[in-house]
């Protein structure tokens, strides 16, 4: 008898923890720090991990378990673990899997806090990183050392929206027996599944599109069972766990992820095409624009182009600031993936502390503007950008 696998949308909505005696339709919120045991033997067996059950909310909680189960189904992962923030997920992954003396090969185009972690904090424990540029994947193998353990990248990248060939990264990682870790935040599990291309672990900042409404912080790692076990043991003892309330919110958010991201992408491609035609814009980068340098790769590994549009405004930093000051409807914020459209000028804000050469190395020119396209009427978004551009 043939069985039909549930669709992405159905899994997101119908994956739930076991109902209580009240037979609730929506999963309840478990605001408890700990759980009780039936007797001494039950307590002993639980701590010995002879049975799977909740012990303490820093370890597991029904709400976090439901959220993680959904993410694992969406990503095609064996196991997962939920964190308080996306950066706690990134740090805990490195800390759990690396030892002093290990080496990382990473894309240079990574989130600013990840870059700081790799260059400032991990070296304190004798863990070094070698960078490759997003358009120089062929140079990765020359960077691999005998002590290299992790190959790390994000795709699409933040904030320049570059695309890395996940299949090529997977082949390199397999050839050299490296762990491939991919930050999949911009794409979400709905648009891209790095595990299909050889990733061992996938990381998300759930704060972004997974929540989608700018309400809570969260992070999650999903992938191979043995690797997640190490990450779990590290996190169980160091405490970066997601709160039950945030897990409850994020699990509910996943129920609408597909329909939200579809609309985000529909709006984003319209915005990108508008910007491409504007006289005060030098260039536009959006994964599903044919002008994007990695357009063919994006089409191969992504379902749609995502909600982030990056463009170069004429006039550099001064023009970027003027543009932000002229915005009326869209929000000025460092966040992204919200229902509300957000505009950011990285050179004068989020990346202003970097040297110009460091910014240019990752595609952040003085005129770069990042737009996180929201769910407002797309004509209203375009009209606001149009009047701000002059």
Phi, psi and omega in degrees: 000129180280133176253139180264123179290135178299148179285167179306310183297319181292318177300318182297329183267321189265352176282112183219156173290165182298138180291151175276185179295347181272352177055047180294147179280322178254138183303133180284166178265125182258082179273077177220141180277336183212175183228151184262166183241154183289322181196184183298320181293320177299319180293316179298312183294327179292314180289334176279358181060033174278345175221148178269115179200164180280134181245308186210140189293345173288336179272297179212162178206146181307322181291316178292325179297319179295314179301313181295319180300320178296314180301317180298319178295320181292323183268351184072036184258155180282318183213171177201172176212139184257142185236165180295326180214169176295320181290330175292330175292318179295310182297315183296326177297312178296313185295324182285327189257348183251149174243163176304131182099350179283167186225144179242140167250123187226150168298140178290333182274081177234163178307144185306318180291327176294318177300316178297319177300315183289327187258338183250317189264313180298325176299339176296337178252022176062039174244115186253159181231137171247134184258147168234150178280153186300332181262015181230047179300330181294346180270354184302313185299330178288343180269344183288132181245167178303333182261009178289132183239327185234137168252121190235140177199160168238145180204123354298157184272161179246124005254003191276357175057044171277158181241130175256146181283102184294325179296318178296318177297319179297321179293320178295316181298317180295317181300321185255011177055048177256157173274123178265117181243123184240127171278114186253022189301311185293329185273326188069162179294343181287323184265338187203138178234091183302333180298328178296337183256009175112002179292141175272327180221146177235134181243142174228140159273105182289350177300332188274240188294334180297314171289303172082356183224017173063036186256316189225162174261153177181158176215161179206145173238135179224146180165217185292142186301316184292326178287318178297326177301316178294320179293320177298314181297320177296314185288326177300327183265343182252343167086026178273028189292151174289144178284149178303321181297313179298322178296320179297314178299314184292325177296319176294324180298324180298336180296333181248009184303312184299312183291325178292311184293325174304314181289321175305313183292321178299316179292320185296318180293326176295316179296316181299318180292324175297311182297326180299334183262357185278139184293334182266013180243126180281317182201160181227140175237119175213130189309326183259015166275136181296340179281349179294133184299336178246034183305313183295323178293317179301316180295329181289322190246353179241146178285316176219178190273357180088186185248004183258127176240131176245135178218156180260115178272140179290135176110000173067213185300316182300315179293324178297316178294319179298321178299313180299318181294335182272348180297136181248310183267311184297155183271147171260108186205159177270357180275176176203168178080017182271163171297332180269136177292135183235134176242142182221141174248092189305321185297330181257358183227269189297331182241020184293338181277350176280151174291159180300321180295321178294321178295314182295331181297333179249018174083015180263091177278170180298334183260008182288131175236133176254129177244120171266101188285126184266204186249012174296170173302128188298329178294325178292321177298311182297319180298322179292316178296321182297313182290330179287329179285337178084000000 
